[in-house]
Amino acid sequence: MTKKTNTTNPTISRRAAIAGPLAAAIGVAEAAAPDPIFPILEKLRLAQDALSNTIKAADLPREQWSTSEYAEVQTELNNNYAAFRKALLDLLTTMPTTRAGLAALFVTLGKGFDDVEQPNLLIEAMCWEDETRQAGCTVLKRLAALVLKMA
């Protein structure tokens, strides 16, 4: 007598049984609502561009430092720097809701301002002595918890 094997119902591991519905739920959640991180990333990009352009414009010769043009550039520089810091704070306080949003957040936090040899955005945020540092610590804790939850 030969033993029949059940080929229609293969053994499913516990991980696969748990991961299947979880992955499906994440996929449905990703399809259902847009990730709030993407508008924030765009806002940060625009703030970086404006600040970068203003920094270039602020590089006036020393003899023009007492002119009204220099004062205007300095005011614009201060305003754009404040907008950049606000956009970075918004980024640090907004958690992504999709895998694509999480990946985009990691990539953005790892970049330096203007992609030059400067500290990345997360390190820069940690250097400030205000709510930006606290937000940087919070985002690190959230990301660590999320990675541990995924593992």
N, C-alpha and C positions, 0 to 999 in steps of 0.2 A: 504494500500500500504506500502510495506516494503522498507526501505532505503537500497540501496546497499552500501557496504563498499569496498573500493579499497584495496585489500590485495596484489596486485602485485606491488604497488608503495607506500610503507610506508613513513611516513613523516621523512625527514632527517634533523637533527639539523644543524645549521649553522657551528658549530665546526666540525662536522663529514664531512660536505661538503668541508670545507677548509682542514681539516687534511688528508682526504683520498688521494687527489692528491699530497699533500706535502709529506706524508709518502711514497707514491709510487715513487716520485722523489728522495727522500733521499735513498730509497732502490736501485733504479737504479744507483744513483751516487756511493753508497757504492759498488755495484757489478762491476761498470765500472772501477774504479781506486783504486789501493791499497792506504791505508792510509800512509802518509809520516811519521807519528809519530812512527810506529813500528820499522823501522831501527834505528831511533834515540834512542828509548828505549833500543834496543839491544846494541848499542854503549855505552850508559850510564852504562848498566849492566856490560859489559866487562871492562870499565874504573873503576868501583867500585871494581870489583874482583881484578884487577891488583893493585889498590891502597891498598886494604885490605891485599893482600899477601905481598906487600912491607912494609907495616906498621909492620906486624908480623916479617918480616926479619930484620927490622931496630931496633928491640929490642935487641941490643947487650949489653953485660956487659960493664961497664964504662972503664975497662982496654983496651978494643978494640976500644975506640973512636978515638984514634990517628992512627989507621991502615988504609991502603989503602982500605981494604974491607969495612970499615965503610964509607969512603968517596964515594965509589961506590954506596953503599946502599942509602946514602943521596942524591946523584945525581939522582938515580932511583926514589926515593921517590918524589923529586921535579918534575921530569918529569911526573910521574904518577898522581901527584896531579894536575898539569897543564892540563893533558889530561882529568881528571875527571871534572874539572871546565869548560873546553871547551865543554865536552859532556853535562853537565848540562845547559850551556848557549844555546847550540843547542836545547835542550829539551824545554827550556823556550821560545824560539823564533820560534818554529814550532807548528802550530795549527793543531790538528787532523781534519780529514775530515769525519770521521764516528763515529757512536755512540760507537762502540767497541774501537776506538782510544781514544775517550774522556774519557771513563771509565778507560782505561789503564793509561791515563795521570793522572787522579785523584788518582788512586791507587798508582802510582809511586811518585807523589808529596807528598803524605801523609806518605810515608815510610821514616824512618831514614836511614842514611848510615849504611850498614851492619845489618839493622833491630834490632839494639840494642837501648838502651835508650838514643838516641840522638835526637835533633830536626829533624823534617821532612825536606825533601829536599827544599821545598819552604821556610820554615823559615830560613834554612841555607843560601839560596841564598839571602834572604832579609838582612842578616847581613853583607854582603860584601859591600864595598864602591867602587863599580865599575859598569861596564855595566851589571853585573849579577843582581844587585839590580833593575836596571831599567827594565830588562827583566822580573824579578819576578813581579814587579808592572804591567807591560803590560799584562802578562798572567792572572793576577787576574782580570784586567779590561775586557779582552776578555772573560774569563770564566763567569764573572758576566753578561755581555751582552748576551752571549749565553744562559745562564740559564733564564734570563728575557725574551728572545725571545721565548724560549720553553714554558714558563708558560702561 
